[in-house]
Amino acid sequence: MINKIGAVNSVINSKSVQKKTNVQNKPAGQNSNAQPLAGAKYLSAYQAMNGVKSNVSFGASEELTSFEKEIIGNKEIRIPNILVINENVDLPLKKMPSGTEHLNAVGLNFEKYTDGEKEIINISNDKGNHIFEGVIDATKSKDELPVVIYKQGKYMPEITVKDPSLNGKAIKMLAGSKLKGDGFEFKMIGDYEPVPNSGDVKSVPVSFKGRTVITTLNKEPRTLNAVDLYTNSDLHSQAVKGDYYEEVKEDDPTVVIPAGGFGERFFNITREAENKPSGKLPTDDRYRIIASALNLASGAGIISGSDDDSITYLSQAHEIPENDNTYHVNKYKTDGGAIAEGLVRDLIKNDKSSIILNADIFTNADITRTYHALKSLPNAALIIPYYPVNAQRAKSFGLLGVEQDKSGNLQIKEFLEKPKYTSDAPLPSDFVEHGSYAKAMDEFKKVQTALNPNDENTFLANPGFYFLSPQASKVLMAKGILDSKETGLGAHVMPKIVEMANNGELLDSDGNKMKVYTVPLEAKGGKPAVWDDIGTAEAYLKLIKDVANEYNTKGNTPENKYFGIPEFLMSDFSKNTDLTTGIVYDSPEAKDSFGNFCEKYNVQEVEGNIFVAG
């Protein structure tokens, strides 16, 4: 059974996998001892260095083969069963069909050959980097082996293993995973850092009318179902009540949850039937990814589970019919337009404060603390809490450039989108174009305004939470905000509010200039909050394993960095995670199914970023 399988080093050695070049790619006159690198770019470079003439023209339009047409879809490249495919595939030599160019961003070279009683399978990209290495017993019938599907999408590759013994579940192998059983050895190349293997918080249910507005765009029925699963249960009662709960209760703000994204980065986890907000976490089926945002609203008392809860949907795709709480709005590229239209039409009450929470985050933040800052800081129009990140990670975030006022408050002066330079200043020797170095230095200096004054080794990242006063909400109705090309909350709408405030154009009812601030994103009691954007499958699995480890070693105590997240959630993560092997199961049934698979194939090795799910 699976609990008997130890985490041991893989016996798959890349040196033992003899890479062989496709015959059709071997240039004439090549030295027999030389090995050209995989991919058209490297092949062309090799040929140029060795004076070899070639008919290969990288990027030239070339008709796809019938097989390649079958495996290239709109969202991913999928080779249906790599164990039975005999045709080698070299997609970097092809021009991808219109609309699918992004699928081939890192190329795809599939090679398969026989070495004695072994069949060797290599998948690499056009940089010559291996993605997957497989060894199967050539003497076995393919009916004696599982089905192995290779998938490569916009953001990540994946191996999916299917077999009748899994009872409808599938094994998803991501970067940094390995699996060995009778007749096969599979390895997804990448780094894997195992989490070391090492209890009741309940809130008083709230009963007052709160407003929640959810903007939708893709897979709308799935989103509504995910919300219903949460709100029709008692899960809200297990949300930890915030420190300023009574203040929120008195003010009765509106929570807005943008849930319109395609979830392409998460496609291999959620599958085509779902968008990311409706994706399942390895816990109670009622708690979907969007429940993280709903849980924050419950901790603030805005969702109570009572009949007085008011949830309004703004539908952009019009996949759901209009009724008393569902309204059709125009289709925008992002959720910002839907929110602005909702304010204009009074579907989102513009005489109340608003809290905007992303639908695909995981955090133990206490949003009542940030709301308290909105109400207590002088002339606050907008509060965007910051999350501290190191210099390297800061390059993947939008940052907040700030100035400290006389009282020590941090006022936001500028949005800085995913900077190229953070703590590493540009070097003059890196630039040859006139003026380019000066421009890079200006960018670097701007980024320094996002340094955390409380920790000079971190930067102030924007986690995508926005707390708006009624005056700031009215700015969303100003001319230009509803431009369909400029409706991104972080890219257009919020920077507009910041700009207007800093230019003295945003005034309260008494004519006073309003300001925009940032404060730390905090958990209950004022401790630093933990925040994660569930952006990719690898990040998703890492988060689950980290939560499980914290719960196993520290229980549901303030020492647990995730304290504030419902205990049942942490407990379920722990139950559905094997920290020794690194496997995450979407349910106890998946764990049992994988045990059946391991018995059938006498699995000797399993480790890494593996997700077993339906």
RASULPE-V87817 format. One line per field, one symbol per residue. ss: DSSP state (h for helix, s for strand, l for the rest). phi: phi as a letter, one per 40 degrees, with the letter a starting at -180 (. if undefined). psi: psi as a letter, one per 30 degrees, with the letter a starting at -180 (. if undefined). A space follows every 50 residues. Layout:
ss->???
phi->???
psi->???
//
This chain:
ss->lhhhllllllllllllllllllhhhllllllllllllllhhhhhhhhhhl lllllllllllllllhhhhhhslllsssslllllllllsshhhlllllll hhhhllllsssssssllssssssslllllssssssssllllhhhllssss ssslllsssssslhhhlllssssssssssssllsssssllllllllllll llllllllllsssssslllhhhhhhhhhhhhlllhhhhllllllhhhhhh hllssssssllllhhhhhhhlllllhhhlslllllllsllhhhhhhhhhl lllllllllsssssslllllllsllsssllllllhhhhhhhhhhllllll lllsssllllssslslhhhhhhhhhhlllssssllssssshhhhlllsss sssslllllssssssssllllllllllhhhlllllhhhhhhhhhhhhhhh ssllsssssssslllssslhhhhhhlllllllllllllhhhhhhhhhhhh hhllllslllllslsssslslsshhhlsllssslllhhhhhhhhhhhhhh hhhhllllllllllllhhhhhhhhhlssllllsssllhhhhhhhhhhhhh hlllsssssssssl
phi->.ccccccbccccbccccccbcddcccccgcdcccbccchccccccccccb gccaccbcgccaccccccccccbcbacbccaccbcbccbbcdcbcccdgb dccbcbgabbbaabbgcbbbbbbbbccgccbabbbbccccccccbccbbb bbbcbacabbbbadccfgcbcbcbdgbaabacgabbaccicbbccccc.. bbbcdbbacbbbbbcbabfcdcccccccdcccbbcdcccccccbdcccdc cfcbcbbcbbccgccbdcccgccbccdcccccadccbcdccccccccccc gcbbgcccdbbbbbcccgcbccacbbbcbccbcbcdcccccccccgcbcc cbcbbbbccbbbabcbcccccccdcbccfccabbcbbcbccccdcbbcbb cbbccccgccccbacbcfccbbccccbdccbbcdgccccccccccccccc ccccaccbbccccgbbbbcdccccccccdgcccccbbcdccbccdccccc cccgcbbcccgcccbbbbbccbcdggcdccbbcccbcccccccccccccc cccbgcbdccccdhcdcdccccdccbbbcccgcbbcadcccccccccccc bfcbbaahcbbbac
psi->leffjljlkkfjkfffjjkkkkeffjkkgkkffkjklkkeeeeeeeeeeg gkkkfkjkfkkkkkleeeeefjafflkjjejfffkfkkkifffljklkfg effgegljjkkklkjbgkkkkkklagggkkekkkkljffkkffgllkjkk kjaefllkkkkkkeffhflljjjlkhllkkajflkkkkklkkjkkkk..j kklkkkiljlkkkjklekheeeeeeeeeeefgageefgkkkleheeeeee filkkkjkhflfhefgefeflffllefglkliakffjleffeeeeeeeff gekfglffkjkkkjkefhfklkafgkkklljlflfeeeeeeeeeggfjjg gllkjkkkfhljlgkjffeeeeeeffkkhkekkjllkklleefffglklj klkkafggkjkkfkkjjikekdfjkkkeffkfkkfeeeeeeeeeeefffg kjffjfglljkjggkkjkleeeefefflkfegkffigkeffeeeeeeeee efggfjkafggkkllklklkjllkfglklkkkjieleeeeeeeeeeeeee eeffailffkfgkfkkeeeeeeeeegkjfefgkkkfleeeeeeeeeeeee ghkfkklaikkjl.
//
